[in-house]
Structure formats: structure tokens, C-alpha cells
């Protein structure tokens, strides 16, 4: 009986230990109030801050070249606590801290010498790279460290900035966290053709590896506000930025690819000069490659269904067949203008294919693609491209009906 009782006591103690183990936590864990959460990072050409210059003047630093300035947007326990307790119109919900050097990884670790809370990257939302830096260095070099970092969020969205990238991480709106604001603006793709599909870090790595040219959403900053405006063109051969498409050229690209989810076409009636606005409900595009011997050409068939959302035509009925036909033709003419401009920029000025023509050639004519892929951008700049546009107005808004 005594032996049975001792056996029961042993099982009871063992069971109690197993119950306590989940409560012990991880031995290497860090308390949340001891962390600084990185939510955004901006890379600019090297320009030391006033504090950095004073640190350098006092000596005892380290050997470096001031090539890159990294600006990290942090949410720290102190900021979160202060914001919750004090509030107020001037209270910021974030802290931006910059470090200048020649190695993004070393710059990140240097921040540990200036803060009592280590920076963590798993919550990183956005990365913004300045035009000046993207022209001077390849994107492969600039994002290498973040791609190797197991803690860095692969879904972090990457943007180009025409101007100082760090300015896009500033806001004059109380309580706003700029990185979150920038990240959320991508959701407006259903309202305009001027926002590119998201470019997460993992997708950027794939683009770089393929060696094909591509676009990155450009973001501008002014007086504490930001705006998407066009796109940076990245040359596949070098992974460097070579120029921009403006907003209307980005419109044209959306019509070529058929990837727009929403937006509008603003045009003016030829006879009266009055405004006509066609709102896109759907769009699709079919790029058809043709190969005859060594000659390559493309046909692009563009179709869209939409609604007449605005008309300044004041005389006669704005809803009779003749008017609607004229409105469709006027809108189609504007789309052709947008497509022509985009193609001219790609083929003539920059000589890059950022619309997927090469991919369609690869799918439909793989042997031809194998022959031309090494120098595709140059080949693309010389191929003839024909296109047709068909828009259909099926909705006339709430103010009238078709007669």
C-alpha cells in the first residue's frame, strides 16, 4: 500500500510540473514594454543630422563613409504611454531616428548605442527609397540586408520617393502614424488607375532576380502631407532607377495592362469643349504577340464598361443615343492618347518594357523569347505596337436615363 501511495505522489508532482511549464515563458523573451517597434524605414543619400555631426566632433566613433542615411520610424513604450496620457494636438504618436553610414545593418546596430529599447522589425510596414539613392545604387544592394534579415517583414511595401524619403515619414496630423497612413493608401486602387499593385519586399526580390524592368509607386511629400504621383522606372539590367512615369502615363499603362480596378477618364467634347467624365466599372486588355520570321509585333485590344459620371453639356438631352455615342468616342480618343503617351515614354525615351509585352511573348512564342530575352528592352523599343479601344457606357448616373 505504501509503495502504491508513493507512486501516486510522484505522478501528482510530475503532473504539477507539466502544468507550470507553460507559465514559465521563454527564457530568451523580452517584455513588450522593453521594445521599440519599427514600422517604417526610409533610405536617403547620406546627410548627417545635427546630433550625428556633434557626435562626430566629439570623436570616439567608428570608421565609415556617409553614403546612406537610414531613418527608422518607431513606436516606443514611452511614446505610446505619453500619447495615451497626455494627448493634445501637438502630440506625435511616433519617433523618427536617423543614422548615417555605409552599411544598413551596421547603422541599425548603431541605434542600440542611442536607445535603451532595442528596435524590432517584424512589424515593419513600409520602406521608402529616395530617387537620388535609387539612381546611384542598385536596389539589389539597397535591400540585401533586409532580405537576409529573418525578422524583417517580407510583406513590407516598398516605394520610391522623388525627394527625401525621410520626409514621407513625417506628418502634421496629430495621432497619425505616417507609416500606417502610407501603407493604407494602397487600398484606394479600386478608385483610381494611378496606384500600382502593391510591391512587397518579397515581390521586389523576385523582380530583381528576373532581370526584367519594372515600376515602383512614387510618393511625394509636402508640408507634412504625402501623395502618390506616378511611378519610378527600374531598369532590369542594372536594378537602378532611370526615370519616371507621371500620373497620366501611369493611367495609360493601366489601360495597356488592363489591371485597373477603377478610376475615370476626363475628356472634352470636340464641338462644345464641355467636360465629359467616364467612370470605369471594369477594364480588360489582351496583348497579342505576332512573330513572322525575325519580325515581332503586338496588337493590344482594350475594352471597358463604365458610366457617365459627369457632364457639363447643358443644351439638348444628355441621354440620347447620339450624345452617348459622342461621349464614348470622346472618351475612347482620350484613352488612345493616354496609351500613346505611355508607349512613347517606354519605347522612345527610356527603352524599357514595364507593361508585360515580353511576358506575353514568352508565353505565346517561347522559342522566339529565348532568342531575344537577353536584350529584350532594346528589342521592345523597336517593335511596332497597334491597339484598339472600345468603351461602353451602360450607366448614366441617377439624374437621367437613355432615350
N, C-alpha and C positions, 0 to 999 in steps of 0.2 A: 504493500500500500504506500509506504514512504517513497519507494522508487517511482511509483506512478505519479505521486504528488510533485516530486522534484521535476519530473519530465513536463508536467503541466505548467509549473512555474517558468521553466526555460522557454516554452513556447509562448507564454504570455509576455515575457521580456522581449523575445525576438519580435513578436508582433508589434509591440510598442515602439521598437526601434524603427521598424519599417514605416510606421505612421508618422514618426518625427522627421524622417529623411526629406520628404517633400517640403517641409517647413524650413529647412536649413538654408535653402537658396544656393546660388552658385558661388563658389569660393572666389571666383575672379570677377564677380559682378561689381558694377558701380552704381551708386544711388542716383536716381534721376535728378535730384537737386544738385548733384555734383557735375552735371554735364552741360555743355553748350551745344545746342542743336544747329548744325549748319543747314540752311535751307536754300542758299543761293551762292553762286560764285561768279565773279567777273574777272576776265583776263585782259589787261591793257599793256601797251608798251611801257617799259619801265619809267616810273616817275615817283621818286621817294616822297613820302609825306613829311610834314614838318617834324613830327616826332621821330621818324626814321633818320632824318638829317641830323637832329640833335643827338640821337644815339650814336651815330657815326662820328660826330665831332668829339664825343667823349671817349671814343676808342673802345678797345677790348671787344671788338666784333669778330667777324669772320671774313674770309676771302670770298668775294662774289663779284659778278657782273650784274649791273642793274638793267637787265634785259626785259623782265616781265614784272608787272605789279598785279598781284592776286588780291582781290577784295572779297572777303567772306561775309555773308550775311548770317548773323547768329541770333537765335532766340535763347537767351540765358535765363537761369532761375531768377537772377536779380531784376532783369528787365520785366519778366512775367509778373513777379511779385509787385514791383513798383507800379506797373500798369494797372494791375488789379486793385491796388490800394489807393493810388493817387488819381489815376485817370487824367482828365484835363485835356484841352485842345492841343497843347504843345507836347504831350507825352508820346514818345515813339515806342513802338512795340518790337523793335529790333535794334541790333547794334551792327554796324559795318566796321570791319577792321582790315587794314591793308598791310601787305608785306611785299617788299621788292627784292628781286634776286634773279637767279638764272635757273633754278630748279623748283618747279611747283611743289614737289614733295618736301624739299628742304624748307621752303617757305612755310608750308603747312606746319612742319615741326617747330619752326622758329616761333610760331604763335604760342607754343607751350611755355616760352620764356617770358610771355607778356600777360598770361592769363592763369587764374587759379582753377579754371574749369576746362578740361580738355574738349576740343572740338570733335564732334562725331558726324559722320557723313551719311548714314543710312536714310536720313530724311531729306536729302538734297533734292530740290525741285527743279531748279533751272541753272544753266551755265550760259553766260553771255561772253562772246569773244569779240573784241574790237576789230574794226576794219583794218586799222594800222598793223595790228599783230597778225591777223589772218593773211595779210598780203606779204608780210615779212617771213613768216614761218608756216610750214605745212600743218594742217590740222592733225595729221598723224603724230607729229611731235608734241603739239599742244595738249592733246587728250591722252597721251600714252600713259601717264601716271594714273589718271582716273580710271582708265580701262583695266589697269593691273590691280587696282585697289579693290579688295573683296568687300569692303564696307560701303563703297560708293554706289549709289543707286543707279542701276543701268537704265531705268526709266526716266532719269533726269533729262529734261528737254534742253536742247542746245539752240542758241540763237546767235546771229551776227548783229553787231551794232555799228552804225555809221556815226562814230563819235566815241567818247569814252564809255566803255562798257559799264564801269562802276556807277555812272550816272543813272543807269536803268534800275539800279537797286536802291534808289532814293525816292522818297515820297513826301509830299507836303500834307497828305491826308492823315489826320490823327487816327491811330489804331490800325492803320493799314500796314501789312507786311508785303513789301514790293515783290518779293519772290513768289508769293502765293498769288498776287494780283496778275503778274506776268504769266504764270502757269495757267491761270483760269481763263485768260483771254483767248486761248486756243479753242475753247468751246464755242466761239462765235462763228465757226466755219459754216454753219448752216445759214448764216445771214449774209455772207459776202464771199466773192470769189478771190478776195485779196489776202486770204490767210492760207498758207500752205498746210498740208497734212503735217501732224506733229513729227519732230525729228528727235526722238530719244537717243541717248548716248549709244545704246546698243545698235540702233539703226544707222547712226553715223559711222560707227566702226565698220559695219557691213558695206556702206557706200564707199568708204576709203579703200577697203580691200578689193572691191571690184575694179577700181581704176577708172570708173565712169564719172563724167561731170555731173554735178547736181546743184540744187538750190538749197539755201537756208534762209529761214524767215529773218528779215531785217527789222530791228526795233530801234526807234528814235526816242530821245529823251529831251525834254524842255521844261524848265521851271518846275521840276518835281513831278511831271507827268510823262507818260510813255505812250507810244503809238506804233502799231505795225505799219510799215511803209515799204512795200516792195520786198525784194529778196537779194541776197548775196549770191553771186555765181562762183562755184568752186570748180576749178579745173581739175579733171580726174587725173591727169598725168602728173601733176605736182601737189595736189591736195591744198593748193593755195587759192585765195580769193582773187579774182581778176576783174570784177566789176559788179554792177547791179542791174536788176530789172526794176523799173518803177512800178507804181500801183497799176497803171493801165496795161503795162506789158505783162504784169502778173495776171491780170484779167484775161489777156489774150492766151497766155499759157494754159489757163484753166479750161478755156474753150477747146484748145488743141487736145488736151489730155482727157477732157470730159469728166474730170474729177471734182468739179464744183458741186457743192451741196445746196447752194442758194446764193442770191445776190441779185443784181439788177443791171440793165443796160439803158443808159441815158442817151437819147438821141434827139434830133430836132427835125421837124417836118420840113421838107425841101421847099415847099411853096410858101408856107406861112412863117417858118422859122420858130414855131412854137414847140415847147418841150413835150417829149413823149418818154415815159418810163416803163420799160418792160421788166417785170419781176420774174425771176427764174423759179419755176417749180421743179423742173428736172432738166438734166442735160446729159447727153451721151455723145461720145466721139469714137469713130472707128478709123484707125490708121492702117492703111493697106499698102504694104511694100510691093514693088514690081521690080523684077530683075530680067533684063534682056542682055545676054552676053555679059559684058563688063559694066553695063549701064544700070544704075539704080535710081528709082524714083518712088514717090509716095503720093497716095491720094488720102485726103482726110475728109471724112464725112461727119458733119456736125449737125445734131438735131437737138431741139429743146422745146419744151412745152411750158407756157407761163401765163401770166395775167397782165392786163393793162392796169398798172397801179397808180399812174399819174398822167394826166393830160391837160395841157394848158390851151387846148383848142376850144375856142368859145363860140364859133359860128357853126351852124348846122348840127346834125346829130353825130355825136362822137361814138355811136354804137352801130352804125350801119355797115354793111359789108365793105363798101368802098373805103371807108375810113380805116377799118380794121386791116384790110389788105395793105393800105398805105403804111399803117403803123408797123405791120410785120416786116414790110420791105425796108422801111427806115431803120428798124432795129437790126435786121439782118445785115444791112450795109455797115452799121456800126460794129457789129461783131466781126465782119470781114476786115474792117480797119484795125481792130484790136489784134486779130490773128496775124495780119500782115506785119504790123509793128513788132510783135513778139518774134516772128520768124526772122525778120530782118536783123534784129538785135542778136539773135542766136547765130544765124548763118554768116552775116556780113561783119558785124563789129567784133564779136567775141569768138566766133567759130567753135561753138560748143553745142552739143546735143543734150539739153536738160529736159526734154519733153518725152523721151522714151521711144524715139524713132528707131534707134539701134536695137532696142529690146524686141520690137516687133519684127525687125529684120532677122534677128537671131531665132525667133520662134518660127517664122514662116519660111526662111531660107537659110538654114544653119550652115550650109557649105559656103555660101557667099559671105556670111558673117565671119566665119573662121578666116576668110581671106582678107577682110577689111578691118577687123576689130582692133588691131594694134594701132591703127591710125584713123580711127573712126571719126573723131571730131573734125579732122581736116576733110575727110571724105564727105561727111554730112554737110559741111559748108558749101559744097559744090553740087549737091543733088537737087533736081527740081522737085518742088512740092506743090501739088494742086489741092484745092479744098473747095468744098461747097457747104453752105449754111442754110438750114431750114428751121425757122421758128414758127410756132403755132400759138396764137392767143386763144385760149379756151375759156378764160375767165375775165370778166370786165369790172370787177370790183362790186361794191354794194350800191353804187349810185346809178346804175343803168343796166340795160340788157341788150343783147344783139338783136337787130331787126332783119 
